[in-house]
Amino acid sequence: MPFEVHLKDFLPRNLKARFESLLVYCERHRRALYEEFNQCPWFVDHGYDHVIGVLSNLDGILLPVFQRNSSFLNSKELFYLLCAALLHDIGMNYREEIEDKYSERSIEIRKKHGLYGAEMIIKDDNLPLDYDERRIIAEVVKYHQSKAPLTEKQLEEFGDDSLLSEPISETLGENYEFVRLRLLAALLQLADACDVNYRRARRELYDKILNDNKRKIREIKEEFTTIAEVIVGDDVRLRTLLEELKVTENPRKISELCKNVLHGILRSGREGYENLYNLLKKLSTRVEILSIQEKHYVKHQAVANVYFLRGKYIVIEPHEDASPKVIDEVSKEITKELTLVKEIFEEYGLPNLKVVVKGDDIWKKEKLRLEEDVRVVYRRRKDLKERIKTTYTIEPPIVIHNFINREREIEDCLRALNEGFTVVIYGIFGVGKTYLAAKIARYIDPTVSNTLMCSLRKDTTVDDLFLHISKFLALKRGVYLTIDESVNKDSVLLYMIGLLEESGSILVFDDIHVIDDNRVINYLMELIKRCERSKIILTSRVFPEFLYKVIDKIYPIELKGFDRSSTEEFLRSRGLTDVDFDRIYHLSDGHPLALNLISILAKAFPAPILEKVLEDKLRRLLVEEVYNSLDASEKAVLSKLSIYNEPVDIKIIGMKEDHIEVLESLIAKNLVIVTEDWRYTLHPFIRTLVYNSLSEMERNRFHSEAFYYYMSEKDYIKALEHAIMMHDVEKIKKVYDFAISIMKRLGLYSKMESVTRSVLEANVEELKGKCLKDLAYSHLVKGDVGEAKRLCEKSLELLDFRSVDSVEAYRLLADVYHMMDDYVTAINICRKGVEIAERLFKENKTVCAYIKGQLAHILTHVAPLEAEKIFREIVTYEITDEEVMSNILMSFGDTLVVLERYNEALSTLESALEIAKKADSKRWIVNALRRMADALLATGAVERAEECIKEAEKIFEVFEERSLCYLQHTKAEVYKIKGDLDEALKIYEYSLSLSRKISNKNRVAHSLLGLAEVKRLKGVPDLNGYKEAMKIYEEIGSEWGCVHAHIGLALVNLECGKEKECEYHLSEAEKIIRNASSWIFDRERELINSIRRERKKKFMYPLVFL
């Protein structure tokens, strides 16, 4: 984490400036304050870097407190605390000449450095602090060490070990300013104790210091031995001790033997021992220091860092290869420090902190993450505030030029908004929809203090929407929101809706027709449904189809061009008086953008020339005359921009920063639009006119430049779009497979459909079969099974049956029939694909595995044992394609669940998840997590299953309704088994609607079965739900479904007292089980027996439908 003292943000401006002044002083004089007179160079770092660590720890301890109560410490208390942290260890540099830094004096200074530091602070007039301030800060510093008593109780407990004879005063006293000295010292003690990390005792430096001390001990031993040999003479006992001393390497043993030798010499009455005494003193001090070194070096080297999470956890992150025993000791030491300050913290309402080691039980149970460190979160929020205040300032809606007419439309809009409708203004481009929306917003909110204007683009995502609305809430409401990977964006956006609703805001979303992201559309729909107090205005080129779902809340207004009088008024407002208004109205249909361009033209030409050019058609007028009135550099910019359908960076169009004047000129003429993130685009009307004015050679040249630029950036999707635009067959063929692969991986199915249709229109013969196959795929994932089937069959007619694409088409067509629940046809088609793959691509294990995996996947529904056999064969293949391998393992996991081999299933699915994460594919990750949840539910591990579902929902951005349907079904099962039946009911209803939408009978039956089971558990049995599910299962031949539907019907009849009907359904279920060709029904057999055994009880155990 970069160093910054966040707590200083809570100081008033004058004290903040004074603290920063002291911080700068300490930085500039760090050598004099922390290094030059270091009396304990053998100890762990107590210098400026340690000071930074302690200040950061104070942030970790107090930021959550200050965010809840910014006056927890008064401004002077906070100032003194931060200053004390800066100066708390300067006592280690006590200004005293010590000849030997490994002496007892050195140990004493380390032991009492708080007292010496306090003395130095009071005496140092150079510090940018006055005397009274230094005295207060010195008092806190004096008591920052663990053995400095904070209370009378501690004074008694410490006894002779206490560094001071009395505890710190609670405050300065009644006659002085209010400063809680005891609280400040307690906070500093804890922050100091928590600065345990590898940085303070780096091995490369401190191992050398340690070894130097050991070497010096050996040297003293040798000197001691040499002198002692002369003194002891022939004394056998002392000679024996000396011989042992010579071979001993252990420093503590050396010290002990030296003491014994010296005592023996003294007892024998020999003289000349004075030198030995001095050497022994040196040796003993060195050994004592060695003990301190070893204890503290090991402790610090075991810890990577200490974090503060959620305002209640102090988390120790072990360093690599750290000993668990040492980490445990560190944990106990910090816990002991917490015990010392606990009473004081409780007195002042500070939260109880708990020490946690990364990876321990609490870490796992609470699902802690280092990214949640309160300093990181605060920094992120602070960054957001700064970005909002600087880069992302939202400009209020401005009606440029004079607003002409539209009184009737304004009245209609205002009336509709007051009645609670969402107004949709739609009409052709350039007709003035945005200006009208802005004008209406100003009528309601003249100061635009509560108006959100949000211009949408084709590539607008939920993240973009989040940022835009969060900026608005920050600026207008003072609510700052941040988001990271652990946050469910949908829940945050719903929270935003609530805030917008409370504020009664005016919300304008411009150009909603360009959005093709379903999540953005769903969010706007939710906004319309829920925001009754806020007034919402949408603009669109056409009336969006998705709004028909909420048509009862919509008031549509179609906007057309100005009438004749408004056209004249508009032109006169631009300074045009001597023109034929009737002719201009006839040519322009009162289109505001066309009129705007005519006014630009009028400024470039004298009136007679303008009259002449107005004889021509409007398009020729705008293209030739307006375009020709520009200089060469302006034309070049417009020409290059005209080939891009989205805003682009200046470097993409091959321009340099010094061309900015040209862009500013075009922006001033309303010909170029600049976005808030400094990208440039043309209005669609202008783009069309300029693009059509280019020669084919010019267009192709610009598209070619764009193609190679995007290829260099590996943006194959945009590269393909430009290759299509210039009808360059070779370029299309070069990039097509890359682009389609990326679109599949990212779930961009609408774009994939658009691109494949464009390639088909380009008549690239070699790609027609491939395009139809990929188009079929995009229809299948959206649930349009019929069209997918037609396109797939057509692709097989065009594809070379010897190609890999033909094998993939067979696989896709089999999936289509699988979706239609026609397993027999699906299996036959798959077998045909397998036959081709094994005959023509025997060496290509990836191709063979892909089609065989699909066959096994379908067989799982009717013959799981055969499916298992195929999977066990193909998992032995060497497959390099991560998508293929991940899909195979996921399908194999499904098969193992069906076979009730849950442990192996989970292990297989975990491998699939690992591959998906390695490939960074959100789509595969979601599918793997959903399947793992299924397997876990089958074993009864409901909590772990729920964790998988939640993790999947956090990253679910693939708008594939089939996957969403499956995910919702598993989620409903989780809530059902947990006992949250209301939530399970809602999710099953949603799952049912999705299943019907994608025309998947099997999923429809599953959802009906789930709904019926939830209603049974709620005490409102639904026989018809079970029967409807049964009917579908019989129609598609699902043995599994029929068995479970019969069991459900048996339970409902049993609860209604109809034992005869109950037994009938149990017998029917048993009959299917006996005749089953492949399904393993062990669990169902056991369940049937349980129902019969307990038939007199109300059987409320939830059935698991997976």
N, C-alpha and C positions, 0 to 999 in steps of 0.2 A: 504494500500500500504506500503511495507517495505521501511524504510528510506534509501535514498541514494541521494546525491547531484549530479544530472546528469550534471548540468552546468559546474562542474569542469572538465568534459571531454574536454571542449573547451579551457581550460587553457594550456599554454605551460608547459612542464614537470617541470621546476623549480618552477613556481608559483603554479602549482597544488600540488607539494610536500609541499610548504610553507603553503598553505591553509589547507591541510590535517594535517599539524603539529599544526596549530591553532585549528582545529576541535578536535584533540586528547587532546590538552591542555584544551579546554573548557569542554570536557567530563570528564577529570580527576579532574578538579577543579570546577565542576558544583556546589558543595555546597557553595564554597566561592564566586563564581561569581553570582549565581542565587538564593540561598536559605538562607544562614546563616544570612544575614543582611536584609532580606526582610522587607521593611518598610510598606508594604501594604498586610499583610497576609489575609486580608478580601476580596481582589480583585480576579478576575479570574486569572488563571495561566499565569504568565509572565516569567516562568522559561525556563529550557533547552528544555522541550517538545514543548513549544511555538516556540522557536528558530527553532526547526526541522520543525514545521509546516510552518513557514515563508520561510525557505529555499526551502521547497517543493513547496510552492506557486510561488516562483520565477521561479522554473523549469516549472511550469504550464503556467506561463505568457510568458517566454522567449524561451523555447525549440523550438516551431514552428518557431520563428524568427531566432534563431541560425541555425536551420536545413536548412533554406533558405539562410542565410547569416551569416557564422560563425564568421565574423569580425564586426558584428553589434556594439558590444562593443569591444574596444581594450583590450588586455590581462590585462593591469593594471586596467582598469575600472571594468572588470568582477571580478578581484581579490578583489578590494576594496568593491564592492557591496556584495560579498559573506561574506567577513570579517565583514562588517557592519551588515549584517543580524545576524551573530553569536553573536554580541555584542550589538545589538540595545537596549535591555531592561535591561542592567545591572544597569542602573540608579535607578531601583526599589530597588536595594540593596545598595543604597548610604550609605557609611560607616559613620554613625552618630548615636550616642546613643540616641534613643528616648524612653522615659519611657513608654509612652502610644501610642501604634500602632493604636489607634482609635482617634488620635488627628488631629487638623488642619494641623500640620506639615506633618502628614502622607498623608493627602489629597493633600497638596501642592507638595510633592515628586511625587505622582502619576501623578499629572497634568503636572509637568515639568520634568518627568524622562528622557526625551531625552537630556535636557541640562545637568542634573546631570551625565548621562551616558557618554556624550562627555567629561566632565571634568575628570571622572574616567579613560577613555581610554587614554587620553593624559598623565596622571600622572602614569599609571601602567607600570613600566619598566619590569615587569615579563612576560608580553605578548610577544610571539615570533614575534614581529614586531618592526621595528625601529621607531624613533621619527617622522620622516616625514610621514611614513605610518599611524601611529596612529593619527596624526593630520588630515590627509585627511579623514580617516575612521570616526573620531569623528565629522567632519563637516557634513557628511551624516547622522550619528546617531542623531545629534542635530536637524535635520529637518525631522525626520521620522514620527512625530506625525501630525495628521490631521490639528491641529490649528497652525502648523509651516508654515509660508508663503513661498511658492515656487516662487511667482512672486510679483511684485509691486501691481498688481491688487488684489491679494489675501490679501496682507497686508492691503490694504484699506478696503476690504470687511470685514475682521475679526475685525478691529477696536480694541477696548480694549481687546477682547478675544484672540488676537494674542499672541503667546508665545514668539515671538522675535520682536525686533524693526525694523528689516530689513530682506528682503528675502534672500534666499541662492544665492550665486554667481553662474552664469551659468557655469563657468569653474574655474580652479585654477588661470588662468591669463596667459598672453603671456610669462612670464619669467619662467614658470613651465611646467611640463609635461602635456600633453593634457588629462584632466579628466573632464568629463561633470557632475559636482556635482549635478546640478538641475535634470538631467535625472535620476541619481542614486537614489536620494532622492525620486523622484516621484515613481520609481519602488518599492522601499522599503516601501513607504507609502501604495501602493495598496496591496502588498503581505501581509503586516501586517494587513490591514483591512479585508482581505479575510480569515484570520485564525479564523473563527467563527465555533465552533463545540462543541459538548457535552463534549469532552475530557477535555476542559479547565474549565468546571464548573460541574463536575460530581455530581449528586444529593446526592449520599451517603456521600460525603465530604462537599459540599458547602451548602447543606440544614442545616447541623449541624452548620456551621459558621454563616449562616443567623439567625438561631434560637437562637444561643448564643448571638448575637447582640440584638435581640428583648428582650431576657431575661434580658440582662444588662440594656436596656432602662427602663424596668419595675422596676428593682431594683433602678435605679437613681430616677425614679418617686416616689417610696415609700419613699426614703430618703428625697427628696425634700418636699414631703407632710408632713412628720413628723416635719421637721424644720419649715416649713411655718405655720403650725397650732399654733405653740407657738408664732410666731411673729404677726400673723393677729388678734389674740384676738377675740373680739366680732364683728368685721366688717362683716356685713351680706353679702354684695356683694362678698367680698373675700372668705367668708365661702362657699357661693354657688359655686364659681369657684372651690374651693378645693374639695367639694363633687362630683362635675362633674369629676374632675381630677381623684379621687379615682376609679371611675367605668369605666373610659375610657381605652380601650386597643389599640386604633389606635395610632401608634407612632407619626404621624404628628399632630394629635389632642392633644396628650400629650405635645408635644413641644410648640404648640400654647397656651394651657392653662397655662403652666408654665411661659411663657413670660407674659401673662396677669396678673398672680398672682404677679410676680416680679414687673411689672410696677405699679400695684395697691399699693404695699408696698412702692415703691419709692415715689409715689404721696402723700401717707398719711403721709410721713415723719417718718415712723418707722425705727428703726435701726436694725443691726444684719443680714442684707441681703447679706453680702459678701459671705457666704457659698452657699446661694441660687444662686448667680450669677455664681459661679464656677460650680455648678451642672448643671445650665441651659446651660452653655457653652459646658460642656461635652455632655449633652443630645442633643443639637443642632447638634454637630459634628457627634454623633452616628446616628441621624436621617438622616443627609445628606449622610453619608456612606451607610445607609440602602437603600436610594433611588438609589444610584449608584449600590449597590449589586443587588437589585431587577431588575433593568433595564438590567444589563449585564448578570446576572445568567439566567434569562428567555430567553434572546436572544441566548446565547450559548447553553442552554439546548434544544432549539427548532431545532437545526441544527445537522444532523448526520455528514455531511461533505460537503466540497466545492470542486467541480471538474472543470477542465479546458478542454473543448472539442473543437476540430477542429481549435484551434488557434483563435476562435472568441466568444466563449461562456463561461461565468462563471456560473456554474450550482450549485444551492443550493439543497442539498438533505435533506428534512425535517426529523427530528427524529420522531420515533413513537409517536403518540398522540400529535404532535406539533400543536399549534394553528395557523390556517391560517393567523390570524391578525398579530401574532408575526413574522411569516415567511415573510409576506409582509413588515414589518418594517425592517427586516434584508436586504431584497432585496433593499429597498429604501436607506439604509445606504451605501451598497456597490456601488449602482448606484451613490450616492452623491460623494463617494470617486473617482469613475471613472470620474465624472464631474470635480473634482479638478485637476486631472492629464491629462485630455483630451487634453488640448491645448499643453502641453509639449509632449505628446505621438504623436500627429499629426505632430508636428514640426520635430520629428526625425523618422517619418515613421512607427510608431508602429500601429498595426491594432486597429480599434475601437472594444472594447469588449462590449458584451451585457450580462446583468444578466438574468438568466432563472431559474425558479423553476421546479424541476423534476415533470413532470405530467401536466405542464401548456400548453397553446395553442402552444407556440413556440416549446416546447419539443416534442409535438405530431406531429406538422407540419414538423419539421426538422428530425423527427425519431431519436432523440438523444439517446445514450446509455452510461451509466457510464463507460462501458468497453472501450469507445473511449477516455478516459482521456489521454491527451498527454503524461503524465508521464508513464502510463501503456504501451502505444504504443511504446514509446522510449525504455522502459525497455525490451519489447519483442524483438525489433529489436536488441538491444544491446546483449541480450542473444543469439540471433541467430548468431550474429557476433562471440561471444565468443565460441559458440559450433562449429562453422565452423572452427575457428582458432585452437581449441584444439581437441575436440572429433572427428570431422568429416573431418579432413584433407583428401583431395582426393589425392591418390597416382597416379602418371602418369602411363600410360600403359607401362608395362615392358615385354619384350619378354624374358622369362626365358630360360636358357640353350642356346645353339647355334641354331640359326634359320636355318633350312636346306631346301635347294631347294625352291620350290614354285615360282620360278621366273616368269613362265608363268602366274600363277594366279595373282601375284602382278601387272604385266604389264596390264592384263585385267582390274583389279580393278581400277588402276590409270586412265586408259583411260576412263572407264565408269564414274568415279567420275568427271573427267574434262569435260565430255559432259553433266553433270547435272543429271545423273541417281543416284538413291539410290541403292547401292550394297547390295545384300542379299547373304551371304555365308552360305550354308547349307550342312549338311553331318552328318554321324553317330557320336555318342558321342566319345570324345577323339581323334577326327581326326585332331584337331589343328585349329579349326575355330577362337577361341579367339586370339590365337597367331598370326594368319594371319592378323586378323583385327588390332591388335596392331602394327604389323610390317608396315602395310599400313599407319596407322596413323603417325608412326614415319617418314616414307618417306616424307609425306606431311608437317609434323610439327615436325621437329627434336627435338625441345626443349619441346615438348608436353605442351606448354604454352596456347594453345587454343584448347585442346582436352578433350572432355567429354567421359569417359568410364562409362557406366551404366549397371551393371549386374542385370538382372531381375530374379524374383523368382515367383513361382506359386501364392504366396499370395501378390505380389506387387500390391499396390493400387495407385490411383491418388495422395493421400497424400504422399506416398513414392516417387513417381516420382517428385512431387513438391519439396520435401526436397532435393532430389539429384540434380535437375537442379538449384534450388536456391543456393545451395552450390557452384556449378560451376560458376554461374553468380557472386556470391559474391567474390570468389577467383580470377576469371579471368577478370571480368568486373568491380568490385567494386560496383555492384548493389545489394542492400540488400532488400529482399522482406519478408514480414511477412504475415501471414494468420490467420484469426479467424473466428468465426461462422458467422459473418456478411458479409464475403467476398464470392463472387461466385468464386469457385475454377476454373471453366472452363474459366472464363474471365481472371483470373490471368495466367493460363497456356497458353492461347492464347497470352497474353502480353509477356510471356517468349519466345514463338516462335518468336515473333517480335525481341526480344533482341538477340536471337541466330542467326536469319537471318542477323541482322545488323553486327554481329561479324564475319561472315564467318567461323564459328567454324567447327571442325571435331567432329561428334557425332557418338559414337559407342554404340549400344544397343545390349547386349549379351543375348542369349537364349530367343528370343521372342516367341518360340514355347510353353513355359510354361504358358504364360498369358491367363487367361480365363475371365478377367475383361473387359467388353465391353468398359468402359470409358477409360481405359489405351490404348486399341486397337484404339479407335477413336482418342485419342490424338496423337498416333504415326502416324495414317493415315493423320491427319491434318498437322503434322510436315513434312511428305513426300510431301504433296501437296504444302505447302507454302514456305518451306526453299529451295529456289533455289540457294542461294549463299553458304549456309553451305553444307558440304559434309557428307552424312549419310551412315553408314555401319551397317547392321543388321546381326546377326548370329542366326541360327536356326537349329534344328536337322532335320526338314523337311521344305519344302517350305510352308509357312503359306497360308491358303486359303484366308484369308481376304485381302492379298496383290493383289489378282487378280483384285480387284476393281480399283487398280491404277497401273496395270501391265505395262502401257505405260511409267511409270516413274521408273521401276524396271530393274536392270541388275542382273540376278541370276547367281551364281557360285556354282556348286556342288563340294564339296571338298572330295576327296577320300584319301586312304592311300598313303604313299610314294612309289615311284617306287624302283626297286632293288638297283640302285646306291645310291639313297637318303637314303635308309634303312641302307646301310653299312656306309655311311657318318655319319648318326645320331649315330649309335652304336659306331663308332670310336671316335666321339666327347665325348662320355661318358667313354672312356678308354677301350673299348672292342676291342681286336685285334685278339686273338686266339680262334675264334668261327666260326662255320659254318654259314656264312652270308646267303647262299642260303636257308638253312633249316629254319633259323629264319624268313626270308622273306616269305617262303612258309607257315609257321605256323601263322604268324601275319598279313599277307596281308599288311605289311607296316604301320599298325595302330600305330600312334605315342604313344598313352598311353600304349599299350601293349609293345612297345619297351622300354618305360621308365621303366616299371615294370621289364622287363628282365634285364635292366641295374642295378636296385636295387638288383635283385637276384644275379647278377654276383659279387657284392661286398660282398655278404654274403657267397658265396661258392667258393672253388677253381675251376679252369678251368675244371679238369677232371669230377668233380661232375656235373658242369653245362652242360657239353657235354652229360652226361648220362640223366639228367632230360629233356634235350631238345628232347630226343627221344619220350617223351609222348606228348599228345595233349596239345595245348596252354592253354586251360581252366584249365586242371589239373595242369599244370605247375604254373599258376598264383595263383590258389586257394590254392593248397597244399603246394607248395614250398615257395612262397612269404609269405603266411599266417603263415606257420610253422617256418619261419625264425624270426618271431616277438616273443618278450617275452610275458609272460602271461598277464601282465597289458595292453599291446598294443592290444593283441587279444580281451581282454574284452571290450575295448573301441570301437574297430571296430565293434564287434558283436552287442553291444548295439546301436550304431549309425546306423547300417544297417537297422533297422526296421523303421526308420523315413524317410519320403520322403521330409521333409523340414528341414532347419537348426533349431537346438534346443539349449536351454540354458543348461549349464553344470549340473544344479540341476535336470533337467528333467530326465537325464540319470543316476541319482543316484550317481554322483561323487562329490568329495570334491575339494575345491580349490587347495589342495596340489597335485592333479593329473595333474596339468597343464603341468608338465614336460613331461608326457606321451603324451599329446596332441601336445606339441611342437615338440616332436620327430616324431610323425606321420605327422604333417604338413610339417616338413623338408623333409620327404620322399615322399611328394606329394600324400599321401594317405588320409589325412583329409584336408578339406577346412574350413577356419575360415572367417566368414563374418565381415563386419566393425562394426556391433553392438555386436560382440563377441558371436556369435552363431556358432555351429559346424555342419558340414554335410560331407557326402562322395560324391565323384564324382559318378554319376549314374552307371558307368561301375564297379567301385570298390564295390558300394553298392550291385549290383546284384551278383557279385562274392562272396562276404562275406556272404550275406544273404542265397545264395544257399548252402554255405558250412555248415550252421548251421543245427543241427538236428531239427526235428519237435518239440521235447520237449524244446529245447533251444529257438526256435522261439516263441513258445507259452508262455514260461516263460517271455521273454522280452516284448511281446505284452501285457501280463497280467499286468506287472508292469506299462506299459504305460497307459493301460486302467484305472487302479485305480488311477494313478496320475491325469489324465485328469478328471476323475469323481470327485476327490477332489477339482479340480479347476473349476468344473461346465462347463468344455469345452466338452459338450456332443457330438459335431460333431466329434472331434478327438477321443474321447472315442469309438464312434461307429465304426470309421474306423479301430481301432485296434481290436475291437471285431470281425469285419468281417474278418480281416486278420488271426485270429486264429480259425475262423469257430465255435466260441463258441455261440451256439444258445441262451442259457440263458442270456448271456451278451448282445447279440444283441437285444433280446426282452426287456431287462431291460432299454435300453437307446434309442431305436429306436424312440419312439414317441417324447421324449424330443428333440432329434437332428433334426427331421423333422420339428417340430414346430419352432425351432430357424431358420432353413434354410428358411422356408416360411416367417418368420417375417423379416429376413434380406434381402430377395430377392436373395438368393444364389441358383438359379434354376439349373444352370449347375452342381453344386456340388450335389444338391438334386437328379438330374437325375443319376449322377454317383453312388451315394451311394445306391439308390434304386435298380439300376441294379446289384450292387455288392451283395446286400442282396438276390436278386432273384437268382443269381448264387450260393449263399451259400446254396440254397435249404432249407430255413427255412419255412416249410410248413405252420405254423401258421400265417406267415406274408405275404404270396404270394398275397392274395387278397388286403391287405392293401398297399403293395408295388406297385402293378399295379395301384391302385387308386392314390397314390402319384406321380407315374411316369406320369400318365395322367395329373395330375395338372401341373407338370413342363412343359409338352408339350403345354398345353392350354395357359399358361401365355406367352409362347414364340411365340404363334400364330399358332402352328402346330395343327390345329383343327381336321383334319382327324385322326392323330395318337392318339390324346387325346380321341376321340370318341371310337376308337378300343380298347384302353387300359381300358377305363372306363367300357365298356360293358363286357370285359373279367373279370374285377375285380368283377363285380356284379354276374358273374357265380360262382366265388370262395368264395365270402364272405357269411357268415351266414346272411340271411335276417333279423334275429332278433338282429343284432349287430348295434351299433352306426355307425360303419364304412360303413355299407350298406346304411344308411340314408344319410351319407355324400357323398357316391358314386352317389346316385340318385340326390343329389343337384348338384354335379359336372357335371353329364351327362346332366342335365337340362341346366346348364350354357353353355355346349358345343353346344346344339341345339339353345340356345339363341344367341351365337356367330355366328351360321349359319343362323340366322334370321328366324328360323323355330319356331315361337312362340307357335303354337298349340301343337307341340310335346313336346316342353320345358315345357309348362304348365301341360300337362298330366303326364309327368315324375315326375314333382314336386309334383303334387297332390298325386301320388303314394307314394312318400317319406313321405309326410305329414301324409298320412293314416297309414303307418308303425310306424312313430314316435308317433302319438297320441294313437295308440293301444298298443305299447310296452313300450313307454317311457313317458307316460303321466305325471309322476311326475318330469321328467327331463326337466325342462322348457328351459334350454339352447339348448338342442337338438331340441326340438319342435320349438323354436324361430328361429333357424338357417335355418331350411328347409322352414318354413313358410315365413321367411324374403326373401328367394330366390324366392318363389312363388310370393310374393307381388312385388318384384323387376321386375320380368318378366311381370307381369300383368300391371305394370305402362305403358308399351308401348302400350297396347291394351285396358285396362280397369282400368284407374287410380282411379276411385271411389271405385271399389272393392279392389284395392291395398291399398288404404287409410284405408278402414275398417279393413283389416288384420293387418296393421301396428299399428293402434290404439289399437288393442287387444294385440299384442305381446309386445308393450312398457310397458304394465302393469306387465309383468312377472318379477320375481326376477331372473335376469341373472347375474351371477358372472364372466363369461368369458368376459374380456374387448374387445377382438377382435370381438366376436359375437355382443356385444352391440354396438360397434362403427360402424360395418358394417350395422347393422339394422338401426341405426339413420341416417347414410349417405344415404342409399337407401330410407328411409322415406322422407328425405329432398328432394331427387330427385322427388319423387311423389308429394310433396307439391309444388314444382316449376312448374311441369306440370299442377297442378290444380290452378296455379297462386296465391297461398297463400304464398307470398314471405316473409312476416315478420315471420310467423311460421316456414317456411323453414329455414330461416337464424338462428333462435333460435335453431332449431333442429340440424342443421349442426355445430353450435358453441358448442353444447353439445358433439357431436361426436368428434370434434377437441380436446376438453378438455380431453376426455377419451383417445384419441390417444396420446396426450402429456404426460398424466399421465403414460401411458404404455411405453413411450419413443420409440414408433414405427414410424420410419420415413416414412414407406410405408403408414400407415394409415393417418399420418399427411398430406402427400402430397395429398392423395385422398380426405380428408376432405377439404383442402384448394381449390382444383380444383373445387369441387362441390359448395363451397361457392362462388367462382368466378362466376360460372354459374348463381347462384341465384342473385348475385349482378348485373350482366350484365342485367338480365331480368328486374331489377328495375331501370336501368339507372345509377347505381352507378359505373361508369367505373373506377374511380381512386382507389376505394376500391378493385374492382375486380383485377386491375393490381397489387396492393400490395399483394393480396393473391397469384397470379401467381408467382411474384418475390420471395416471401417467400418459395413457393413450390419448385421453381427451385434451390434455395440455398441448399436445403437439399435433392434433388432428387437423390438418389443413388440406387434405386430399378430398375434393368434393365428389367422391365416387359414392353414389347413393347405395350401392350394394354393400360396400364396406361399412358405411354409416349404419345401415340396417342391421348388419351382423353385430356391430358394436353396441347398438341400443338394446338388442335382444339380450346380450350377455349382461349388460348393465342392469336390465330389469330383473334378471335372475339374481344378481347380487342383492338388490334391494328386497326382493321377495324373501330370500333366505335370511337376510338380516332382520326381517320383520317390519320393514318400512313399506307397508302394503299400498298406501296412498301413492307414494312415489313410484313404486313398481307398476301400479295401474296406469299412471300417466305415461311412463316410458313404453309400456307394452302397446298402448293406444297409438303412440307415435311410431313405434316399430311396425304396427299393423298398416298404418297409412303409407309408410315407406315401402313395405312389402308389396302392397297393392300397386303402388306407383311403378315399381320395377317389374311388375307382373311375375313375381316368383311365388308359385303356389305353395311350395314347400315352406317358405318363410311366412306366408300368410297363415298356413296351418299352425306353424310353431307359435306365432303371435296370438292366434285365437286360443290355442291350448294354454298359453301362459296367462292370458286374460281370464279364462275360465278358472284356472287354478288359483289366481289371486282373489277372485271373487269368492271362491269356496272358502279360502282362509279368512276372508273378511266376514263370513257368515251369510253371504248372499249368493247361494249356489246358482250357476248358470249352465243348465243342462244343454241348452241350445248351442252354447259356445263349444262344448266338447263334441257335440254331434256334428256341428259344421266343420270342425277340425278333422273329425273322423272321416267325413265324406270326402274331403280333399285328400287325406292320406290314402284312402282306398282307391281314389281315382289315379293317383300317381304311383301306387304300389309301394308305399313306405311301410315296411313291417314295423320298424321302430315307432313311427307315429301312431299306427293302429294300436299297438300294445299300450302305449302311454295314454292314448285317448280312452281305451277301455278301462284302464286303472283309474283314471280320473272320474269316469262315469260311475265306476263301482263305489268310489269314496263318496260321491255326492248322494247316490242312492242309499248308501249305508247311513249317512247323516240324516237322511229324510225318513229313516226307519224302514226302508224298502230292502230287506235283506235278500229277498228272492232275486230282484233285479241286480243287486250287488254281486251275488254269486254268479249270475249269468255273465256279467261283464268280466269277472275274474276268470271264469272258465274260457271265455272267448280269447282273452289275453294269453292264457296258457296254451290254447290250441295253436295260436300263431307262433308262440315260442317253440313248441314241439316241432312244428313244420318249417321253422326258419332254416333257410339254406346256409346262412353265413353269419348272421348277427350273434353276438355273445350277449345273452340276456340273464347273466348270473344275478345281477343286482335286482332286476325286475322280478325274478323268481323269488328272491328273498323278501321283496316288498309284498308280493302277493301272499306269501305265507304269514308275514307280520299282520296284514289286514285281517286274515282269517283268524289268527290267534287273538287279536284284540278287537274283534268286530263289535263288541258291546261298548267299547269306548269311542269317544269322538276322536277320529283320527285326523288331527290337525297338523301333522308333520308335512312340511312343504315338499312337493315332488320337485326334482331337479330336471329341467328339460333342456338338454344340450345336444 
